[in-house]
Amino acid sequence: MHEVSLLRLYTLRLCYLILAVGLGLVIWPTVIHHSPEQAVAHGIQLSLFAGLGLTAVLGLRYPVQMIPLLLFELIWKAIYLLAFALPLWLDHQVTPSAASDIQAVLVVVILIPSSPGVMS
């Protein structure tokens, strides 16, 4: 098994920290204080993101073992950007709400530099 450099471990931990804190600040307040309408319309989405954020906390302790979590984060964001955001942009149909979502998803750029370096 290859030894992972300390720099790469800290870079991974930073990614997990950003993921956990970001989702904690954005998602958890809504999970704790939601309306019945939000529960019906977005309950599954909110639960998924809240679980993702909590799981990211494990990455702080086990950065290499939790790489699949970062891979999942990278893949779902790439799918969103390619399958949904890009067609909207090409058709000039990006609404302010979609633009906000696209901007939030583009945070994936933070994860790209750390993922391949650890796997090599």
C-alpha positions in Angstrom: 0.0 0.0 0.0 1.3 3.5 -0.9 2.0 6.1 1.8 0.0 9.3 1.3 1.8 12.5 1.9 0.9 14.8 4.8 0.0 17.6 2.3 -2.4 15.3 0.5 -4.0 14.2 3.8 -4.5 17.8 4.9 -5.9 18.7 1.5 -8.4 15.9 1.7 -9.4 16.9 5.2 -9.9 20.5 4.0 -12.3 19.1 1.3 -14.2 17.2 3.9 -14.3 20.2 6.2 -15.6 22.5 3.4 -18.3 19.9 2.6 -19.3 19.3 6.2 -19.4 23.0 7.2 -21.0 24.2 3.9 -23.8 21.6 4.1 -24.1 22.2 7.9 -24.6 25.9 7.4 -26.9 25.7 4.4 -28.9 22.5 4.9 -29.1 21.8 8.6 -31.1 25.0 9.5 -33.7 24.0 7.0 -33.7 20.4 8.2 -34.3 21.5 11.8 -36.8 24.3 11.0 -38.8 23.3 8.0 -42.4 23.8 6.9 -44.7 21.0 5.9 -44.5 22.3 2.3 -40.7 22.0 2.4 -41.0 18.5 3.8 -43.2 17.5 0.9 -41.3 19.3 -1.9 -37.7 18.9 -0.8 -37.6 16.5 2.2 -35.7 13.7 0.3 -33.2 16.2 -1.1 -32.6 17.9 2.2 -32.1 14.5 3.9 -29.6 13.4 1.3 -27.5 16.5 1.7 -27.7 16.5 5.5 -26.5 12.8 5.5 -23.7 13.7 3.1 -22.6 16.5 5.3 -22.6 14.3 8.4 -20.7 11.6 6.6 -18.1 14.1 5.5 -17.2 14.6 9.2 -15.9 11.0 9.1 -13.5 12.1 6.3 -11.7 14.4 8.9 -10.7 11.3 10.8 -10.4 8.8 7.9 -9.4 11.0 4.8 -8.2 8.2 2.5 -10.9 5.7 3.4 -13.6 8.3 2.7 -12.4 9.2 -0.8 -15.5 7.5 -2.3 -17.6 10.3 -0.7 -15.6 12.9 -2.6 -15.9 10.9 -5.7 -19.7 10.8 -5.3 -19.7 14.6 -4.7 -17.7 15.1 -7.9 -19.9 12.7 -10.0 -23.3 14.1 -9.0 -22.1 17.7 -9.6 -20.6 16.8 -13.0 -23.9 15.1 -14.0 -25.9 18.1 -12.9 -23.6 20.5 -14.8 -23.5 18.5 -18.0 -27.0 17.1 -18.2 -29.0 20.0 -16.7 -27.0 23.3 -16.4 -25.3 23.2 -19.8 -28.4 22.6 -21.8 -30.1 25.5 -20.0 -27.1 27.7 -20.6 -26.9 26.8 -24.3 -30.6 27.5 -24.7 -30.3 30.8 -22.9 -32.9 29.7 -20.3 -30.9 30.1 -17.1 -33.2 31.7 -14.5 -31.9 33.4 -11.4 -32.8 30.3 -9.4 -30.9 28.0 -11.8 -28.0 30.4 -11.8 -27.9 30.2 -8.0 -27.9 26.4 -8.2 -25.2 26.4 -10.8 -23.0 28.7 -8.8 -23.4 26.5 -5.7 -22.6 23.3 -7.7 -19.5 24.9 -9.2 -17.8 24.5 -5.8 -16.8 21.1 -7.2 -13.7 22.9 -8.5 -12.3 22.7 -5.0 -12.5 18.9 -5.0 -10.9 18.3 -8.4 -7.2 19.0 -7.4 -7.2 16.8 -4.4 -8.9 13.7 -5.7 -6.6 12.5 -8.5 -3.4 13.3 -6.6 -4.3 10.9 -3.7 -5.3 8.1 -6.0 -2.0 8.1 -7.9 
